[in-house]
Amino acid sequence: MMVLITYDVSTMDQEGQKRLKQVAKKCQSYGQRVQGSVFECLLEPAMLIDIKESLKEIINDTTDTIRFYNLGGNWKEKIDCIGVNHTYDPCGPLII
C-alpha cells in the first residue's frame, strides 16, 4: 500500500533540529521524499507499524506532528502532480 507521511517538527531548539533530521532519515529509509517534509512510502502493513513505532520514539508529542495518509493499493490514480515531478515509480524498474 502507498502511504504518504508528512511531518512538522518544532525546530525552536537544538533538540528539535536533531529530531527533524532523525525523522527525515527514518522516513527516507522507507520511501521517497517528494517535498520537504513529505514522503511517499510503498509499505507492507508490518512496515507501517514499524515506522510508526520508530517515529513515536523520535518525536516530542507535545510539539511535533506526523500524519499518515493511506492511499491503498490503487494509489497511482490518487496522485496528481502539477509542476516539476521528480518522483519515481516504486513498482517500476530501478536502474542504478
C-alpha positions as CSV (number, residue, x, y, z in Angstrom):
1,M,0.0,0.0,0.0
2,M,1.1,3.5,-0.6
3,V,1.3,5.7,2.5
4,L,2.0,9.4,2.4
5,I,3.9,10.5,5.5
6,T,4.0,14.2,6.4
7,Y,5.6,15.8,9.4
8,D,6.1,19.1,11.2
9,V,8.8,19.0,13.8
10,S,9.5,22.1,16.0
11,T,13.0,23.3,15.4
12,M,12.9,26.1,18.0
13,D,15.9,24.5,19.8
14,Q,18.8,22.3,19.0
15,E,16.9,19.1,20.2
16,G,14.2,19.9,17.7
17,Q,16.7,20.3,14.9
18,K,18.1,16.9,15.8
19,R,14.6,15.3,15.9
20,L,13.9,16.8,12.4
21,K,17.0,15.1,11.0
22,Q,16.2,11.8,12.6
23,V,12.6,11.9,11.4
24,A,13.7,12.7,7.8
25,K,16.4,9.9,7.9
26,K,13.9,7.4,9.2
27,C,11.3,8.3,6.5
28,Q,14.0,8.2,3.8
29,S,14.8,4.6,4.7
30,Y,11.2,3.7,3.9
31,G,10.3,5.8,0.9
32,Q,10.9,8.7,-1.4
33,R,11.0,12.4,-0.4
34,V,8.6,14.2,-2.7
35,Q,8.6,17.6,-0.8
36,G,10.5,19.0,2.1
37,S,8.6,17.1,4.8
38,V,6.6,14.7,2.7
39,F,7.4,11.1,1.8
40,E,5.7,8.6,-0.4
41,C,6.3,5.1,1.0
42,L,5.3,1.8,-0.5
43,L,4.8,-0.3,2.6
44,E,3.6,-3.7,3.8
45,P,1.3,-3.5,6.8
46,A,4.0,-4.7,9.2
47,M,6.4,-2.0,7.8
48,L,3.8,0.7,8.5
49,I,3.6,-0.5,12.1
50,D,7.4,-0.4,12.3
51,I,7.8,3.1,11.0
52,K,5.0,4.4,13.2
53,E,6.7,2.9,16.3
54,S,10.1,4.2,15.3
55,L,8.8,7.7,14.7
56,K,6.9,7.8,18.0
57,E,10.2,7.2,19.8
58,I,11.8,10.2,18.0
59,I,9.3,12.9,18.2
60,N,8.2,15.2,21.0
61,D,4.4,14.5,21.0
62,T,3.7,17.9,22.6
63,T,5.4,20.0,19.9
64,D,5.7,17.7,16.8
65,T,3.2,16.2,14.4
66,I,3.4,13.2,12.0
67,R,0.5,12.4,9.7
68,F,0.0,9.1,7.7
69,Y,-2.3,9.1,4.7
70,N,-3.0,5.6,3.5
71,L,-3.6,5.8,-0.3
72,G,-4.0,2.0,-0.5
73,G,-3.2,-0.3,-3.4
74,N,-4.8,1.8,-6.1
75,W,-2.6,4.8,-5.3
76,K,-1.5,5.6,-8.8
77,E,-4.9,7.0,-9.6
78,K,-5.0,9.1,-6.4
79,I,-1.8,11.1,-7.1
80,D,-1.8,14.0,-9.4
81,C,1.1,16.5,-9.8
82,I,1.3,19.9,-11.3
83,G,4.7,21.4,-12.0
84,V,8.0,19.6,-11.7
85,N,7.6,16.0,-10.7
86,H,10.9,14.3,-9.5
87,T,9.3,11.2,-8.1
88,Y,9.9,7.7,-9.3
89,D,7.6,4.6,-9.8
90,P,8.4,2.3,-6.8
91,C,6.8,-0.6,-8.7
92,G,8.8,0.1,-11.9
93,P,12.3,-1.0,-12.8
94,L,15.2,0.6,-10.8
95,I,18.3,1.4,-12.7
96,I,21.4,2.1,-10.6
